[in-house]
Amino acid sequence: MSRSATPSRADEVRAVLTNYVSGMTAQSIVRAAIHQVGVPESTFERVGLDIEILNEMRRSIALYVADEAKKAACFERLTSLLPPRSSLRHLPPGRHASHELSKAIDVIIQDENGIVDARTRARSFAADVGFRSTDQYKLATAVSELARNIFRYAEKGKISFGATSPRKGMFIIAKDDGPGILDVSKVLSETYRSTTGLGRGLQGCKKLMDEFNVETAPGRGTTVTLRKFL
């Protein structure tokens, strides 16, 4: 009796997709994504996902999966399949331009898809910087919390992140033109309790990062800056 072959990276991607769409639809999503990005199918079969393929898949998944919770779960599971940066050398030139650490990445936040996109790209960027998986999760969580605050309280804004210098690490900037925060000190205090979750989100971000700063005023929007170092 022969042993079954070990699933390829591409097979793992399809296996995740088939938990949310049919097998035929999963294959269509994969083919459309790699065609759009320009990665040969043979390369994808060997290497699997990169961030650009994942983002193309995200757009297709949003069309086929209506339930927001299932969409988010699907994106999270696919993100976990992203290879380390060393694997990206197998991809054609230019396929990992979004991983360049010298450039900040901006993500517009105006819906749930933006929140997921920001979290996904932040975690991938953190891996490129050299953070361990536990710190990648912390950084992605902070981005997710800030993005959700933007969507909930300001409706639209922007998340930016990039590499710090000269000390190696990662910065995150969340900026919106919303109503602002009346009393930041109160919101960040350990005793503050909010039914909306604003305080918990900011307090959590502060605990996860090495540096934390909030600039805000009523009617003038909010800018939150975070830094975490290796």
Order of alpha helices (4+ residues) and beta strands (2+ residues): alpha-alpha-alpha-alpha-alpha-beta-alpha-alpha-beta-beta-alpha-alpha-beta-beta
